[in-house]
């Protein structure tokens, strides 16, 4: 165990780290598998077996703040109600209620809609004659799909993309958060909350066949999500599904370009 990771082991501001972080991760697992991250004020574990052991051990509880106090005020107010950052029995209750909204009917109905979005995005790329994978496909695809799932009107999708971009750094090392990034993220989170509060009120008056209406109606043993829980976990669903999918698509395309022989499983990758 190391009390601190040597600076050269984990410095996300280094250009070589951003180009290829995997050698740094390998060294962390070898030389500092457990270390104190000063920026996050938290212990960091980098070995799969250690992480799994901690997650299964009830002696380790979720911290109620994900960031240093006072730095991300608006985010802290929302994130402390995320089921992702809660322990049983609160986690069990929230997850059970949210799961009731993910019906097979809703999931099955998404395939053709997603295929249509991808087709439109690729048509735009073909017309432009060039493509930047993150900007033109990986970023707009998931936020459009999740906004549709939640019942956000198509006219508001661009606002969702802007807000999502402002809070997308949550998936990045906190060391990269400048004061300007923090301010934009807090502002975006407040706008998210105001927007969802108005949308929830509208869905209560006139429910539709969408995820937000289903979350409002979700009930188990006479229990329902409170308004604050509903707002927080709707934002969680948007962020969790968006950021992870952007990275999946971007890293997938990069891996295929770096290892073109692998493209035989899914069609030829143009050079």
Buried (B, 14 or more C-beta within 10 A) or exposed (E): EEEEBEEEBBBBEEEEBEEEBEEBBEBBBEEBBBBBBEBBEBEBBBEEEEEEEEEEEEEEEBEEBBBEEEBBEBBBBBBBBBBBBBEEEBBEBBBBBBEBBBEEEBEEEEEEEBEEBBEEBEEEBEEEEEBEBBEBBBBBBBBBBBBBBBBBEEEEBEBBBEBBBBBBBBEEBBEEBEEEBBEBBBBBBBBBBEBBBEBBEBBEEEBEEBBBBBBBBBEEEEEBBEBBBBBBBBBBBBBBBBBEBBBEBBEEBEEBBEEEEEBEEEEEBEE
